[in-house]
């Protein structure tokens, strides 16, 4: 692999000036960087048309013939070079609006050329603007005459005459330099078992495939390796964590759990909740530290599941804590858990940034003595003075709102690491969960509790606004409350979307006081003002709450039955689903109304159609990942989720993700530390990727 680290400057045809541009524009510094700069598509150059066959329905054509003459046409900005190109069936014009000096100096009259480009009609005459042009001799020498690679480039590169075709020439020169001498990166037995072609052949065929089958095999080999190395690293983290971190053993399910189950359970558990509780119980009794993520839509009963497992911790003599991202959500958890445990001898306290010093001191003493069983709070739980007597279980709600360092700080508050359960109401596609959360165990609650009615979702254009207002008035008269969400706070000159300030004024005009109470909440308000408004809404003192997405994770208001989302095309699918989950918390029928203008992109239409069609968060997450790519779904970069995936795509290659996961688990089951000589070949690739991927070893 030493040759792959060679400076790109020294590749024939590149040189210092072009190398500098490749460095800055494409981050290509070495032979290896260029080799792994893959085409984004391929153009079939196998067919040579005759001029008589041309029609404008053909996207691209390839011709063989001779230029008979050149002439300059037009003046100033309209000046162009026009050539008459002939074969034995007719003639067509070739046109250059720029770069024509090079054409005049390098292209000869009456010499045979291969022309490639898009046919158009101008002044009732066929022409091809800025065609690719090469001699028949060069065409015959090419690696592939059928599928020719097309590479992404930039305006700066194009202005320096480094086009896709130039990069293809660099790739050709690189193949000549390497002469297939690329060291294998997978063990022979892996390649044989999974039908993979050698790496050198794959890297040749990915750039210059002889045919579609060659390209398919090359694609498969490179994608398999990318995902296999990724999964190997993730499974190694999981195996390493299990070996390194032993956990508390919760042997018994005792009085706290049984008393709650028999006398305090608010409703019959769903099958999904029972399954998840069993999975968590098994983990906490295994002697290994549990690191599990619990997924479930808003209202699916995640908090109840967490509470029942907290009670198992208490039954075994340990304390537990629950951390939420906002004070208002922590208060909601505190109230609901206190109500559920009413009558049981369980000491529950709340700790937030606004907790008074006297209560903080009481909490500190209760934690130290062990008299305080469950502590619920915000980031305040991370403060140094918060020291538990024996912390057995940590529950983290909406985990993506906390940084890794913050979670680790909570985890380190015990000599023996506590079990960790992280909860999220953001459904994560299966393939994404196997990567971003690949070293965690995943539990899913995919049923809603009994009595919950599916939310009815409709899409209205702005022309139906008055009838929508009438619908809202009828519901308010019936005693129900409304959310109205906007994407912006103030009007944007660039984005033609409804903004919060105008929306609030429009709502007050449509629902005037004193008959109606309309309030406003957004992220730029003082935290106390925001919390006061949200609490008034929860208390039923506000009919309509106009808000930005600050209510995406917020208070539970069972009486709020309508979510109106203005400029819904502005929101991503995941965000739309989260917002919809704010209603439907009580027994009444709830509604989500998606308001948009008539001007919608195809992707926006697909998002809105998906929302109207289904309430299934996991189906929505899969569609979202296919539309947006895996990148933004959990705050990670789209370029391979920081996993440096060049070809593989977590959305499109889901079957291969599972296949490589199974392959990685099988290999590590036979050689957990990769000590066998035949597996040492994997270490360079594993170490390289480990430097750029996530490190979830400590916590979630």
C-alpha positions in Angstrom: 0.0 0.0 0.0 3.1 2.2 0.1 2.4 3.4 -3.5 -1.1 4.6 -2.5 0.4 7.1 -0.1 2.4 8.7 -2.9 1.8 12.5 -3.5 -0.7 13.0 -6.3 1.7 15.7 -7.7 3.8 12.9 -9.1 1.1 11.1 -11.1 1.8 11.6 -14.8 -0.4 14.4 -16.2 -1.0 16.1 -12.8 1.9 18.2 -11.7 2.1 20.8 -8.9 -0.5 23.3 -10.3 -3.2 20.7 -10.9 -2.3 18.8 -7.6 -3.0 22.0 -5.6 -6.4 22.3 -7.2 -7.2 18.6 -6.5 -6.1 19.1 -2.9 -8.3 22.2 -2.3 -11.3 21.3 -4.3 -11.7 17.5 -3.9 -9.4 16.7 -1.0 -7.3 14.4 -3.2 -3.8 14.4 -1.9 -2.5 10.9 -2.6 -2.7 8.1 -5.2 -5.1 6.4 -2.7 -7.4 9.4 -2.4 -7.7 9.4 -6.2 -8.2 5.7 -6.4 -11.1 5.9 -4.0 -12.7 9.0 -5.7 -15.4 7.0 -7.4 -17.6 7.9 -10.4 -21.1 9.1 -9.6 -22.6 7.6 -12.7 -21.6 5.9 -16.0 -22.5 6.8 -19.6 -23.0 4.0 -22.2 -20.6 4.8 -25.1 -21.0 1.4 -26.8 -23.3 2.6 -29.6 -22.2 4.9 -32.5 -25.2 6.6 -34.2 -25.4 7.9 -37.7 -26.4 11.5 -38.2 -29.5 10.3 -40.0 -30.7 8.5 -36.8 -30.5 11.6 -34.6 -33.7 12.9 -32.9 -34.0 15.3 -29.9 -35.6 12.6 -27.8 -32.1 11.0 -27.4 -30.4 12.3 -24.3 -26.9 11.8 -25.5 -25.5 10.5 -28.8 -22.1 9.4 -30.1 -21.1 10.0 -33.7 -18.2 9.1 -35.9 -17.2 11.4 -38.8 -15.1 14.4 -39.9 -15.2 18.2 -39.4 -15.5 19.8 -42.8 -15.2 23.5 -41.8 -15.1 26.0 -39.0 -16.7 29.5 -38.9 -17.1 32.3 -36.3 -20.7 33.5 -35.8 -22.1 36.5 -33.9 -20.4 39.3 -32.0 -19.3 40.0 -28.4 -21.2 37.9 -25.9 -23.0 36.0 -28.7 -19.8 35.1 -30.4 -19.4 31.4 -31.0 -17.4 28.8 -33.0 -19.5 26.6 -35.3 -18.2 23.5 -37.1 -19.9 21.4 -39.8 -19.6 17.7 -38.8 -20.3 15.1 -41.4 -20.6 11.3 -41.8 -21.9 9.5 -44.9 -25.5 10.0 -43.8 -25.7 13.7 -43.3 -24.3 16.8 -41.4 -24.8 18.4 -38.0 -23.4 21.6 -36.4 -21.1 21.6 -33.4 -21.1 24.8 -31.3 -18.6 26.2 -28.8 -19.5 29.4 -26.9 -16.2 29.4 -24.9 -12.9 27.5 -25.1 -13.1 27.8 -28.9 -9.5 28.9 -29.2 -8.4 25.5 -27.9 -10.7 23.8 -30.5 -9.3 25.8 -33.4 -5.7 25.0 -32.3 -6.2 21.3 -31.6 -9.0 20.0 -33.8 -8.1 19.3 -37.5 -10.4 19.6 -40.5 -11.0 16.3 -42.4 -9.6 14.1 -39.6 -11.8 11.4 -38.2 -13.2 12.0 -34.6 -15.6 10.5 -32.2 -18.2 13.1 -31.0 -20.3 12.7 -27.9 -23.0 15.1 -26.6 -26.6 16.1 -26.3 -28.5 16.9 -29.5 -30.7 20.1 -29.6 -32.4 22.2 -32.3 -31.5 25.8 -32.9 -32.9 27.8 -35.9 -34.5 24.6 -37.1 -31.1 22.9 -37.3 -29.7 20.0 -35.3 -26.6 20.9 -33.2 -24.5 19.7 -30.3 -23.1 22.4 -28.0 -19.7 21.8 -26.4 -19.4 18.1 -27.4 -16.7 15.8 -26.1 -14.3 15.2 -29.0 -11.5 12.6 -29.3 -9.6 10.8 -32.1 -10.7 7.4 -33.1 -7.3 6.1 -32.1 -7.7 7.3 -28.5 -11.3 5.9 -28.4 -10.0 2.5 -29.4 -7.4 2.5 -26.6 -9.8 3.2 -23.8 -10.4 0.7 -21.0 -14.1 0.7 -21.6 -16.0 1.7 -24.7 -19.3 0.9 -23.1 -19.6 2.4 -19.6 -17.6 5.5 -19.2 -17.1 7.0 -15.8 -18.5 10.5 -14.9 -16.9 12.2 -11.9 -18.1 15.1 -9.8 -16.1 18.2 -10.3 -16.3 21.9 -9.3 -16.5 25.2 -11.2 -13.0 26.1 -10.1 -11.7 22.8 -11.6 -13.7 23.3 -14.8 -12.3 26.8 -15.2 -8.9 25.2 -15.1 -9.9 22.6 -17.7 -10.1 19.8 -15.1 -13.4 18.2 -16.2 -14.8 14.7 -15.5 -13.0 13.5 -18.6 -9.7 14.9 -17.2 -10.2 13.0 -13.9 -10.9 9.9 -15.9 -7.5 10.4 -17.6 -5.9 10.7 -14.2 -7.6 7.4 -13.1 -6.3 5.7 -16.3 -2.8 6.9 -15.6 -3.1 5.7 -12.0 -4.2 2.2 -13.1 -1.1 2.1 -15.4 1.1 3.1 -12.5 -0.4 0.6 -10.1 -0.6 -2.2 -12.6 -3.1 -4.1 -10.4 -0.6 -4.2 -7.5 -3.0 -3.4 -4.7 -2.7 -5.4 -1.5 -5.8 -7.3 -0.5 -7.6 -6.0 2.6 -9.9 -8.9 3.5 -8.9 -12.5 4.5 -9.1 -15.0 1.6 -11.7 -17.1 3.4 -14.0 -14.1 3.8 -13.7 -13.2 0.1 -14.4 -16.9 -0.9 -17.3 -17.4 1.5 -19.1 -14.2 0.3 -18.2 -14.4 -3.3 -16.1 -11.2 -3.5 -13.8 -10.4 -6.3 -10.2 -9.3 -5.5 -9.8 -5.7 -4.4 -7.5 -4.7 -7.3 -10.0 -6.0 -9.8 -12.9 -4.2 -8.1 -11.0 -0.9 -8.0 -10.2 -1.2 -11.7 -13.8 -2.1 -12.6 -15.4 0.6 -10.5 -13.6 3.2 -12.7 -13.5 1.4 -16.0 -16.1 -1.4 -16.1 -16.1 -3.6 -19.2 -19.8 -4.2 -18.9 -22.7 -4.0 -16.4 -21.8 -7.3 -14.7 -18.3 -6.1 -14.1 -19.6 -2.9 -12.5 -22.1 -4.9 -10.3 -19.4 -7.2 -9.0 -17.0 -4.2 -8.3 -19.8 -2.3 -6.5 -20.7 -5.3 -4.4 -17.1 -5.9 -3.3 -16.5 -2.3 -2.3 -19.8 -1.9 -0.5 -19.4 -5.2 1.3 -16.0 -4.2 2.6 -17.1 -0.7 3.7 -20.1 -2.1 5.7 -18.2 -5.2 6.9 -15.4 -3.1 8.4 -17.9 -0.7 9.9 -19.9 -3.6 11.6 -16.7 -5.3 12.7 -15.7 -2.1 14.6 -19.1 -1.7 16.1 -19.4 -5.3 17.2 -15.9 -5.2 18.7 -16.9 -2.2 20.8 -19.9 -4.1 22.1 -17.8 -7.2 22.9 -15.1 -5.1 24.4 -17.5 -3.2 26.6 -19.1 -6.5 27.8 -15.7 -7.8 28.7 -14.5 -4.6 30.4 -17.6 -3.4 32.3 -19.3 -5.7 34.7 -22.6 -4.5 36.0 -24.8 -4.8 39.1 -26.7 -8.1 39.2 -30.3 -7.5 39.9 -31.3 -10.9 41.1 -34.8 -10.4 42.4 -38.1 -8.9 41.5 -39.6 -7.9 44.8 -42.1 -5.9 46.8 -41.8 -2.6 44.9 -42.3 -4.1 41.5 -45.1 -6.5 42.5 -47.0 -4.0 44.6 -46.9 -1.5 41.7 -47.9 -4.2 39.1 -50.8 -5.5 41.2 -52.2 -2.3 42.7 -51.0 0.8 40.8 -50.7 -0.1 37.1 -52.8 2.4 35.3 -53.7 0.1 32.4 -53.0 -3.3 31.1 -49.5 -3.4 29.5 -49.3 -3.9 25.8 -47.5 -6.9 24.4 -44.6 -4.7 23.2 -44.2 -3.2 26.7 -44.1 -6.7 28.3 -41.5 -7.8 25.8 -39.3 -4.8 26.4 -39.5 -5.2 30.2 -38.3 -8.8 29.9 -35.4 -7.8 27.6 -34.3 -5.1 30.2 -34.8 -7.5 33.1 -32.6 -10.1 31.4 -29.8 -7.5 30.8 -29.9 -6.3 34.4 -29.6 -9.8 35.7 -26.7 -10.9 33.4 -23.8 -9.5 35.4 -22.9 -7.2 32.4 -23.5 -3.5 32.4 -26.7 -2.9 30.4 -26.5 -0.3 27.6 -29.9 -0.3 25.9 -31.8 2.1 23.8 -35.6 2.1 24.0 -37.4 3.4 21.0 -41.1 4.2 20.8 -43.4 6.8 19.5 -44.7 9.6 21.7 -47.4 8.1 24.0 -46.3 4.5 23.5 -45.6 4.1 27.3 -41.8 4.3 27.4 -41.8 6.1 30.8 -44.0 3.4 32.4 -41.6 0.7 31.2 -38.6 2.7 32.6 -40.4 3.1 35.9 -41.1 -0.6 36.3 -37.4 -1.3 35.7 -36.5 1.4 38.2 -38.6 -0.5 40.7 -36.5 -3.6 40.0 -33.4 -1.6 40.9 -35.0 -0.5 44.1 -36.0 -4.1 44.9 -32.3 -5.0 44.7 -31.2 -2.2 47.1 -30.0 0.3 44.5 -31.0 3.9 43.6 -32.1 5.2 40.2 -32.2 8.5 38.3 -34.0 9.8 35.3 -32.5 12.8 33.3 -34.6 14.9 30.9 -33.4 17.6 28.5 -35.7 20.4 29.7 -37.0 21.6 33.1 -40.6 21.4 32.0 -40.1 17.8 30.8 -38.4 16.8 34.0 -41.3 18.3 36.0 -43.7 16.3 33.8 -41.8 13.1 34.5 -41.7 13.9 38.3 -45.5 14.6 38.4 -46.5 11.5 36.4 -44.1 9.1 38.3 -45.1 10.6 41.7 -48.8 10.0 40.8 -48.1 6.4 39.6 -46.2 5.6 42.9 -48.7 7.3 45.2 -49.2 5.1 48.3 -45.9 3.2 47.8 -43.0 3.8 50.2 -40.8 5.3 47.5 -38.9 8.6 47.9 -38.9 10.5 44.7 -37.4 14.0 44.3 -36.9 16.6 41.5 -33.7 18.4 40.9 -33.4 21.2 38.3 -31.5 24.4 37.8 -34.2 26.4 39.7 -34.3 24.1 42.7 -33.7 26.1 45.9 -30.5 25.6 48.0 -32.4 24.2 51.0 -34.0 21.4 48.8 -30.7 20.8 47.1 -29.1 20.1 50.5 -32.0 17.7 51.4 -31.5 15.9 48.1 -27.7 15.6 48.7 -28.2 14.2 52.2 -30.9 11.8 50.9 -28.8 10.5 48.1 -25.8 10.0 50.4 -27.8 8.1 53.1 -29.7 6.0 50.5 -33.1 7.3 51.8 -33.7 9.0 48.4 -34.7 6.2 46.0 -35.4 8.0 42.7 -34.0 11.4 41.5 -35.5 13.0 38.5 -33.9 16.1 36.9 -32.2 18.0 34.2 -28.5 18.7 33.5 -28.4 19.6 37.2 -27.9 15.8 37.9 -24.5 16.2 36.4 -23.3 18.7 39.1 -20.4 17.4 41.3 -22.4 17.6 44.5 -24.9 15.0 43.2 -23.4 11.8 44.7 -25.4 8.7 45.0 -25.0 6.1 47.8 -25.4 3.2 45.2 -26.7 4.2 41.7 -28.0 1.1 40.0 -29.9 2.4 36.9 -29.7 5.6 34.8 -32.6 6.4 32.5 -32.0 9.2 29.9 -35.0 10.7 28.1 -34.5 12.0 24.5 -30.9 11.0 24.6 -30.0 13.0 21.4 -30.3 16.2 23.4 -27.3 15.3 25.6 -23.7 15.2 24.5 -21.6 12.1 25.0 -19.4 13.8 27.6 -22.5 14.8 29.6 -23.9 11.3 29.6 -20.5 9.9 30.6 -20.3 12.3 33.5 -23.6 10.9 34.9 -22.4 7.3 34.3 -19.2 7.9 36.2 -21.0 8.8 39.5 -20.6 5.2 40.7 -17.6 2.9 41.3 -19.4 0.1 39.5 -21.1 1.5 36.3 -24.9 1.6 36.6 -27.1 0.0 34.0 -28.1 2.6 31.3 -31.4 2.9 29.5 -31.7 5.7 27.0 -35.2 6.5 25.6 -36.1 8.2 22.3 -39.4 9.1 20.7 -37.6 9.6 17.4 -38.0 6.3 15.5 -34.7 5.2 14.0 -34.6 3.0 10.9 -33.3 -0.5 11.6 -30.2 -0.1 9.5 -29.3 3.3 11.1 -29.9 1.8 14.6 -27.4 -1.0 13.7 -24.7 1.6 12.9 -25.2 4.8 15.1 -26.4 2.6 18.0 -24.7 -0.5 16.8 -23.0 -1.4 20.1 -26.2 -0.9 22.1 -29.0 -3.3 22.4 -32.2 -2.0 20.9 -35.7 -2.4 22.3 -38.8 -1.2 20.4 -42.3 -0.4 21.7 -44.4 -0.5 18.5 -47.9 -0.5 20.0 -49.9 2.3 21.5 -51.7 1.7 24.9 -55.4 0.7 24.7 -57.8 3.5 24.3 -55.6 5.7 22.2 -57.2 6.6 18.9 -54.9 7.0 15.8 -54.4 10.7 14.9 -56.2 11.8 11.7 -53.9 13.7 9.4 -55.0 15.9 6.5 -53.1 18.2 4.1 -54.8 21.5 3.3 -53.7 24.2 0.9 -53.9 27.9 2.0 -57.2 28.3 0.2 -58.9 26.1 2.8 -57.8 28.3 5.7 -61.3 29.7 6.5 -62.9 26.3 6.7 -60.0 25.2 8.9 -60.7 28.1 11.3 -64.3 27.0 11.4 -63.2 23.5 12.4 -61.0 24.9 15.2 -63.8 27.0 16.6 -66.1 24.0 16.9 -63.4 22.0 18.8 -62.7 25.0 21.1 -66.4 25.3 21.8 -66.3 21.6 22.8 -63.6 22.4 25.3 -60.5 21.3 23.4 -57.2 23.1 22.8 -55.1 23.7 19.7 -51.4 23.9 18.8 -50.3 26.0 15.8 -46.7 25.6 14.8 -44.6 27.8 12.5 -41.1 27.2 11.1 -39.8 30.8 11.6 -40.0 33.5 14.3 -39.7 36.6 12.0 -40.4 36.9 8.3 -37.5 35.9 6.1 -36.7 37.7 2.9 -35.4 34.5 1.4 -37.9 32.0 2.6 -41.6 32.5 1.7 -43.0 30.7 4.7 -45.5 31.7 7.3 -43.8 33.2 10.3 -44.7 33.2 13.9 -45.3 36.9 14.5 -47.7 37.3 11.5 -49.3 34.0 12.4 -49.9 35.0 16.0 -51.5 38.3 14.8 -53.7 36.4 12.3 -54.8 33.9 14.9 -55.8 36.8 17.3 -57.8 38.4 14.5 -59.6 35.1 13.7 -60.0 34.2 17.4 -60.4 37.6 19.2 -60.4 38.1 23.0 -62.3 37.9 25.3 -64.0 34.9 23.6 -60.6 33.2 23.0 -57.2 33.2 24.6 -54.3 32.9 22.1 -50.7 32.7 23.4 -47.3 32.5 21.8 -44.1 30.6 22.7 -40.8 30.3 21.0 -37.1 29.6 21.7 -36.0 33.2 22.0 -38.3 33.8 25.1 -36.8 33.7 28.6 -37.0 30.1 29.9 -39.2 31.2 32.8 -41.7 33.0 30.5 -41.7 30.0 28.2 -42.4 27.6 31.0 -45.1 29.8 32.5 -46.9 29.9 29.1 -46.6 26.1 28.6 -48.0 25.5 32.1 -50.9 27.9 31.5 -51.7 25.9 28.3 -51.5 22.6 30.3 -53.9 24.1 32.9 -56.4 24.8 30.1 -56.2 28.6 30.4 -55.1 29.0 26.8 -57.2 27.9 23.8 -54.6 28.2 21.0 -50.8 28.0 21.5 -48.9 29.5 18.6 -45.4 28.1 18.7 -42.2 27.2 17.0 -40.7 23.7 17.3 -39.9 24.3 21.0 -43.0 22.2 21.7 -41.5 19.3 19.8 -40.4 17.8 23.1 -42.7 19.3 25.7 -45.5 19.0 28.2 -48.1 16.3 28.0 -51.5 18.0 27.4 -54.2 15.4 26.9 -56.8 18.1 26.2 -54.8 19.4 23.2 -56.4 17.6 20.2 -55.3 19.5 17.1 -51.8 20.2 15.8 -51.8 22.7 12.9 -48.5 22.9 11.2 -48.0 26.0 9.0 -45.7 25.8 6.0 -45.5 22.1 6.6 -43.3 21.7 3.5 -40.6 23.4 5.5 -40.3 20.6 8.0 -38.6 17.2 7.7 -40.6 14.0 8.1 -39.1 13.2 11.4 -40.0 16.6 12.8 -43.5 16.5 11.4 -44.0 13.2 13.1 -42.6 14.5 16.4 -44.9 17.5 16.3 -47.9 15.3 15.5 -47.1 13.3 18.5 -47.9 16.3 20.8 -51.6 15.5 20.3 -53.5 12.3 20.7 -52.5 12.0 24.4 -56.1 11.7 25.7 -59.2 9.7 24.8 -60.6 12.2 22.4 -60.1 12.0 18.6 -57.1 14.1 17.6 -56.1 15.7 14.3 -53.0 17.0 12.6 -53.5 19.6 9.8 -50.7 20.2 7.4 -51.0 23.7 5.8 -49.0 24.5 2.7 -48.9 26.7 -0.4 -49.6 25.2 -3.8 -45.9 25.4 -4.7 -44.4 22.1 -3.5 -41.3 20.2 -4.5 -41.5 16.4 -5.3 -39.8 15.6 -2.0 -42.2 17.8 -0.1 -45.2 16.1 -1.7 -43.8 12.7 -0.8 -43.3 13.8 2.9 -46.9 15.1 3.1 -48.4 12.1 1.4 -46.5 9.8 3.9 -47.8 11.8 6.9 -51.4 11.6 5.7 -51.0 7.9 4.9 -49.5 6.5 8.1 -48.9 7.1 11.8 -46.2 4.4 11.9 -43.1 6.2 13.1 -40.8 3.5 11.9 -42.2 3.5 8.4 -41.9 7.3 8.4 -38.3 7.1 9.5 -37.5 4.7 6.6 -39.1 7.0 4.1 -37.3 10.0 5.7 -33.9 8.2 5.4 -34.6 7.4 1.7 -35.5 11.0 1.0 -32.8 12.7 2.9 -30.1 10.1 3.2 -29.1 8.8 6.7 -27.1 12.0 7.5 -29.4 14.4 9.3 -31.6 11.9 11.2 -29.6 12.0 14.4 -27.6 15.2 14.0 -24.7 13.5 12.1 -23.2 14.5 8.8 -24.7 13.0 5.6 -21.3 11.8 4.3 -21.6 8.3 5.5 -22.5 9.3 9.1 -18.9 10.2 9.7 -18.2 6.5 8.9 -16.4 7.4 5.6 -18.7 5.4 3.4 -17.8 6.1 -0.2 -20.2 3.8 -2.0 -22.4 2.0 0.5 -25.7 3.8 1.5 -27.4 2.9 4.7 -30.8 3.7 3.2 -30.5 1.8 -0.1 -28.2 -1.1 1.1 -30.2 -2.1 4.2 -30.1 -5.9 3.3 -26.3 -5.7 2.9 -26.0 -3.9 6.3 -27.7 -6.8 7.9 -25.7 -9.3 5.9 -22.4 -7.8 6.9 -23.5 -7.5 10.5 -24.1 -11.2 10.6 -20.7 -11.8 8.9 -18.9 -9.6 11.4 -20.6 -11.3 14.4 -19.7 -14.7 13.0 -16.0 -13.8 12.5 -15.7 -12.2 16.0 -17.4 -15.2 17.6 -14.5 -17.3 16.3 -11.8 -14.7 16.9 -12.9 -12.0 19.4 -9.6 -10.3 19.7 -8.6 -10.8 16.0 -5.5 -12.7 17.0 -5.6 -15.3 14.3 -2.9 -14.7 11.6 -5.4 -14.8 8.8 -7.4 -11.9 10.4 -4.5 -9.6 10.9 -5.0 -8.2 7.4 -8.2 -6.5 8.8 -6.4 -4.4 11.4 -5.2 -1.5 9.1 -8.7 -0.9 7.8 -10.3 -1.2 11.3 -7.8 1.2 12.9 -8.2 3.7 10.1 -12.0 3.8 10.4 -11.9 3.8 14.2 -10.2 7.2 14.0 -13.2 8.7 12.2 -16.2 6.9 13.6 -18.2 7.4 16.7 -17.0 6.1 20.1 -20.0 4.9 22.1 -17.9 2.6 24.4 -18.5 4.6 27.5 -22.2 5.2 27.3 -24.9 5.1 24.6 
